[in-house]
Amino acid sequence: MSDERRYHPKTLAVRAGSEATGYREHSEALFLTSSFTFDTAAQGARIFAKEEAGYLYARFTNPTVTMFEDRYAALEGAEAAMGVASGMSAIFTTLLALLDQGDRVVCAREVFGSTYLLVEQILPRWGIRPTFVPLGDLDAWRDALKTPTKLVLVETPSNPTLEVVDLSALAEIVHAAGALMVVDNAFCTPALQRPLAHGADLTVTSATKFIDGQGRVLGGVIAGSEALVRGPILSLCRTTGPTLSAFNAWVLLKSLETLPVRMAAHCDHAEAVAAALALRGDLEAVTYPGLPSYRHRDIVQKQMSRAGALVTMDVGSRARAMAVLDRLALFSRTANLGDTRSIVTHPASTTHSRMTPEARLAAGVSEGLVRLAIGLEDPRDLVADLAQALDG
């Protein structure tokens, strides 16, 4: 697809990255092979030496995976993308590829539980020093970055508290300090937010979530400049093998075709659910970036095209949260999100349960917090289900 910059996102989602074989298939091919042959021994040597383009071994090169990477890069506005096995694999691969012993990483306090533990507990084993900062506090970021830092990691909106940060303002601070900025874009996907356009150096995304959209496969993707993605990140992937399978890549590639349409419907439904919950008087808080009461609506309107599919409510206590989850009939009780089916999660006892109680509270994850990932069911049915569960 030539000159992708001239096309709109819905067109890129369907057409970008496609490459047909000599059989002229209309739907993209699935290459289930572990390796690729060479016409001659000399050709094999040239391809290994990067003197000739070609596929080598499916641990790090596969045509189906390449098509997914190219389509995702086009949507994200990136020069290149790298598909990997999962969202956490995307984060871990990025950090390990770009950080060395003695380096310092500054991470937002409000992140996914596994991301927090990776930065807090695992990176220090390699002598990488972590610091955590409140996501939306730009002064705190300025103070933290007075100490030499290699990389900054944020997710916006955050999981599960739906906090946001002004990406352009943060990028200016980060780059002035000589650091790289990595943004987890899983909650928005490029259909709603393109962090690279606001100064991020890389995005990491769990393709397991909205990219797949039906809870079928695992996948992750890293997107950014050719120098970073095809340099240290590809080099690490080639050596260590956090491989995105060809089958999963094919599912994700085809799912991208409907991503803009699905995300629009997710947002429509989430807006209706959030508005209904906001009218109740028995909740400690209802948070949705699209509500008039959301405190950072200016940032949302600046960098997001829509407010997303995640809604949270604080029901006041762990006991009530558990009871509400058990009474819900339409919402699936699972720790995933981004599905056609609406999902309910109690973060304190699941996704963030391995964090200390103090760290959870500092990140805004209270015992009564309930995360709703709004799916594609009729929002009237979802509102009715939530009403009966909350009324008890």
C-alpha positions in Angstrom: 0.0 0.0 0.0 1.8 3.1 -1.2 1.9 6.5 0.6 0.0 5.4 3.6 0.0 8.9 5.0 -2.7 10.0 2.6 -5.2 7.5 4.0 -7.5 7.8 7.0 -7.4 5.3 9.9 -10.4 3.2 8.8 -8.7 2.6 5.5 -5.4 1.8 7.0 -7.0 -0.6 9.4 -8.3 -2.6 6.4 -5.6 -2.1 3.8 -2.2 -1.3 5.4 0.4 -4.0 5.5 -1.2 -6.5 3.2 1.2 -8.5 0.9 -0.1 -11.2 -1.4 1.8 -14.2 -2.6 2.0 -15.5 -6.1 -1.3 -17.2 -5.6 -3.1 -13.7 -5.5 -5.1 -14.5 -2.3 -7.5 -11.7 -1.2 -7.3 -12.4 2.5 -3.8 -12.3 4.0 -2.0 -15.7 4.2 -1.1 -17.5 7.4 2.5 -18.8 7.3 2.8 -21.7 9.6 6.5 -22.6 9.4 9.4 -22.6 11.8 12.0 -21.6 9.2 12.7 -20.5 5.7 14.9 -22.0 3.0 17.7 -20.4 0.9 18.3 -20.8 -2.8 22.0 -21.2 -2.1 24.3 -21.4 0.9 25.7 -18.1 -0.1 22.2 -16.5 0.0 21.8 -17.9 3.5 25.0 -16.2 4.6 24.0 -12.9 3.0 20.6 -12.9 4.7 22.2 -13.7 8.1 24.7 -10.9 7.5 21.9 -8.5 6.7 23.4 -8.0 3.2 20.2 -9.3 1.6 16.6 -9.0 2.7 14.8 -12.2 3.5 13.1 -14.3 6.2 15.3 -16.6 8.3 13.6 -18.2 11.3 10.1 -17.7 12.8 11.5 -16.8 16.2 11.9 -13.3 14.9 10.8 -13.2 11.2 7.6 -14.4 9.7 5.5 -12.8 6.8 2.2 -13.0 8.7 3.7 -11.3 11.7 5.3 -8.7 9.5 1.9 -7.8 8.0 0.5 -7.3 11.4 3.4 -5.2 12.5 3.2 -3.0 9.3 -0.6 -2.5 9.7 -0.3 -1.6 13.4 2.6 0.8 12.7 0.5 2.6 10.1 -2.3 3.0 12.6 0.0 4.2 15.3 1.8 6.6 13.0 5.1 4.8 13.7 8.0 4.1 11.5 8.2 0.4 12.6 6.5 -2.1 15.0 7.5 -5.3 16.6 5.0 -8.0 17.5 5.7 -10.1 20.6 4.0 -12.7 22.7 1.9 -10.6 25.1 1.5 -7.1 26.4 3.8 -7.7 29.4 6.3 -9.2 26.9 6.2 -5.9 25.0 6.9 -3.9 28.2 9.6 -6.3 29.4 11.3 -6.5 26.0 11.3 -2.7 25.7 12.8 -2.2 29.1 15.4 -4.9 28.8 16.4 -3.7 25.3 16.9 -0.1 26.3 18.2 -0.2 29.9 21.6 -1.3 31.3 22.9 -2.0 34.7 23.1 1.2 36.7 20.4 3.0 34.6 17.4 4.6 36.3 13.8 4.2 35.2 11.0 6.5 36.4 7.6 4.9 36.2 4.1 6.2 36.8 2.7 5.1 40.1 -0.6 4.3 38.5 0.1 1.3 36.3 -1.0 -2.2 35.7 -0.1 -4.4 38.7 2.3 -6.6 36.8 4.0 -3.6 35.3 4.5 -2.2 38.8 6.0 -5.4 40.1 8.3 -5.7 37.0 9.7 -2.3 37.6 9.8 -2.5 41.4 11.0 -6.0 42.0 12.5 -7.6 38.8 14.5 -4.7 37.2 16.6 -4.1 40.4 17.9 -7.7 40.0 19.9 -6.3 37.1 21.0 -3.2 38.9 18.3 -1.0 37.3 17.0 1.6 39.8 13.3 2.4 39.8 11.4 5.5 41.0 7.6 5.9 41.0 5.9 9.2 40.4 2.1 10.2 40.5 1.0 10.1 36.9 -0.6 13.5 36.5 1.8 15.5 38.6 4.1 17.3 36.2 6.0 19.0 39.0 6.7 15.6 40.5 8.0 14.5 37.1 10.3 17.5 36.9 11.7 16.8 40.4 12.2 13.1 39.7 14.0 13.8 36.4 16.5 16.1 38.0 18.4 12.8 38.7 19.8 11.3 35.5 17.2 8.9 34.0 17.3 6.7 31.0 13.6 5.9 30.5 10.2 7.0 31.6 7.2 4.6 31.5 3.6 5.7 31.8 0.1 4.4 30.8 -2.6 6.8 30.1 -5.4 6.3 30.9 -4.1 4.3 33.7 -5.2 0.8 34.8 -7.5 0.7 36.6 -7.9 4.2 37.9 -8.3 6.0 34.5 -5.9 8.8 35.5 -4.4 10.6 32.5 -1.3 12.7 31.9 -0.7 15.5 29.4 1.6 13.6 27.0 2.9 16.6 25.2 3.8 18.4 28.4 5.4 15.3 29.9 7.3 14.6 26.7 8.9 18.0 26.9 10.0 17.4 30.4 11.3 13.9 29.7 13.3 14.9 26.6 14.7 18.0 28.3 16.1 15.5 30.9 17.6 13.4 28.1 15.4 10.4 28.7 13.1 8.3 26.5 9.3 8.2 27.0 7.4 4.9 26.6 3.6 5.0 26.7 1.4 2.0 27.3 -1.5 2.6 24.9 -3.5 -0.6 25.7 -6.7 1.2 26.9 -7.0 3.4 23.9 -5.3 1.7 21.0 -4.3 4.0 18.1 -8.0 4.2 17.2 -8.5 6.7 20.1 -5.0 8.0 20.9 -1.6 8.2 19.1 1.0 8.9 21.8 3.8 9.2 19.2 2.1 12.3 17.8 2.3 13.8 21.3 6.0 13.2 21.8 6.3 9.6 22.9 9.3 7.7 21.7 7.7 4.3 21.8 4.3 2.8 22.5 3.7 -0.6 24.0 0.3 -2.3 23.7 -1.3 -5.5 24.9 -2.9 -6.7 21.6 -4.7 -9.3 23.7 -7.2 -6.6 24.7 -9.0 -4.4 22.2 -6.8 -5.2 19.2 -8.0 -8.8 19.3 -11.3 -7.7 20.7 -12.8 -11.1 21.4 -10.6 -12.6 24.0 -9.1 -15.3 21.8 -5.3 -14.9 21.6 -2.4 -13.3 23.4 -0.2 -10.7 21.7 1.8 -7.5 22.2 3.3 -4.9 20.0 6.0 -2.2 20.4 5.9 0.7 18.0 8.1 3.7 17.3 11.1 4.8 15.4 13.0 2.5 13.0 16.2 3.1 15.0 14.7 1.9 18.3 12.4 -0.9 17.0 14.7 -2.4 14.3 17.8 -1.7 16.4 18.1 -2.7 20.1 14.5 -4.1 20.4 14.7 -6.4 17.3 18.2 -7.5 18.4 16.9 -8.6 21.8 13.9 -10.3 20.3 16.1 -12.2 17.8 18.3 -13.5 20.7 15.7 -14.1 23.4 12.6 -15.1 21.5 9.5 -13.4 23.0 7.8 -14.6 19.8 4.4 -13.6 18.5 3.0 -16.8 16.9 2.0 -16.6 13.2 -1.5 -17.8 14.1 -2.0 -15.2 16.8 -0.6 -12.5 14.4 -3.1 -13.5 11.7 -6.0 -13.2 14.2 -4.7 -9.8 15.3 -4.1 -8.7 11.8 -7.7 -9.5 10.7 -9.0 -8.0 14.0 -7.4 -4.6 13.1 -9.8 -4.3 10.2 -12.7 -3.7 12.5 -10.8 -1.9 15.3 -12.1 1.7 14.5 -15.7 0.5 14.2 -15.5 -1.6 17.4 -13.9 1.1 19.5 -16.5 3.6 18.4 -19.2 1.2 19.6 -17.3 0.5 22.9 -17.2 4.2 23.6 -20.9 4.8 22.8 -21.8 2.0 25.2 -19.4 3.1 27.9 -20.7 6.7 27.8 -24.3 5.4 28.4 -23.2 3.2 31.3 -21.1 5.9 32.9 -23.9 8.4 32.7 -26.4 6.0 34.3 -24.0 5.2 37.2 -23.2 8.9 37.8 -26.9 9.5 38.6 -26.8 7.0 41.5 -26.4 8.3 45.1 -24.9 5.1 46.6 -21.5 5.1 45.0 -18.3 6.7 46.5 -17.2 7.6 43.0 -17.8 7.0 39.3 -14.9 7.6 37.0 -15.0 7.9 33.2 -12.9 10.2 31.1 -16.0 11.3 29.2 -18.1 12.4 32.1 -18.5 16.2 32.7 -17.3 15.6 36.2 -14.0 14.1 35.1 -11.3 16.4 36.4 -8.9 16.2 33.5 -11.4 16.5 30.6 -9.1 19.2 29.0 -6.3 16.6 28.6 -8.7 14.0 27.3 -10.1 16.3 24.7 -6.5 17.3 23.7 -5.0 13.9 23.1 -7.9 11.3 22.8 -10.6 11.2 20.1 -13.0 9.4 22.4 -13.0 8.6 26.1 -12.6 4.8 25.9 -14.4 1.7 27.0 -13.4 1.5 30.7 -15.5 2.8 33.6 -14.8 2.4 37.3 -17.0 2.7 40.3 -16.1 2.7 44.0 -18.9 0.9 45.8 -17.5 1.6 49.3 -16.0 -1.7 50.5 -14.5 -5.0 49.5 -17.5 -6.9 50.8 -20.0 -4.9 48.7 -17.7 -5.1 45.6 -17.6 -8.9 45.9 -21.4 -9.1 46.3 -22.0 -6.8 43.3 -19.7 -9.0 41.2 -21.5 -12.1 42.2 -24.9 -10.6 41.4 -24.1 -9.4 37.9 -25.6 -11.6 35.2 -24.3 -10.2 32.0 -20.8 -9.1 32.9 -18.1 -11.8 32.8 -16.0 -12.1 35.9 -12.5 -12.3 34.6 -9.2 -10.3 34.7 -9.2 -9.5 31.0 -10.7 -6.5 29.2 -11.3 -5.3 25.6 -13.8 -8.0 24.7 -17.0 -7.9 22.8 -18.5 -9.2 26.1 -18.5 -6.8 29.0 -16.2 -7.7 31.9 -16.2 -6.8 35.6 -13.0 -7.0 37.7 -12.1 -6.3 41.3 -8.6 -5.0 40.9 -7.5 -5.2 44.6 -8.1 -8.9 44.7 -6.9 -9.8 41.2 -4.9 -7.6 38.8 -3.2 -5.6 41.6 -3.4 -8.2 44.4 0.4 -8.8 44.4 1.1 -5.2 45.3 1.3 -4.2 48.9 -1.9 -2.6 50.4 0.1 0.6 50.8 1.2 0.6 47.1 -2.3 -0.1 46.0 -3.8 2.8 47.9 -1.1 5.1 46.7 -2.1 4.1 43.1 -5.7 4.8 43.9 -6.8 1.1 44.0 -9.2 1.0 46.9 -10.9 -2.1 48.3 -14.2 -0.9 46.9 -13.0 -0.1 43.4 -14.7 -2.1 40.6 -13.5 -1.9 37.0 -16.0 -2.3 34.1 -14.8 -3.0 30.6 -17.8 -2.2 28.5 -18.5 -4.5 25.6 -20.8 -4.5 22.6 -24.0 -5.7 24.3 -27.0 -3.2 24.3 -26.0 -0.6 26.9 -29.6 -0.6 28.2 -29.2 -4.2 29.2 -25.9 -3.5 30.9 -27.3 -0.5 32.8 -30.2 -2.8 34.0 -27.8 -5.5 35.1 -25.7 -3.1 37.1 -28.8 -1.6 38.7 -30.0 -4.9 40.0 -26.5 -5.9 41.2 -26.0 -2.6 43.0 -29.5 -2.6 44.5 -29.0 -6.0 45.9 
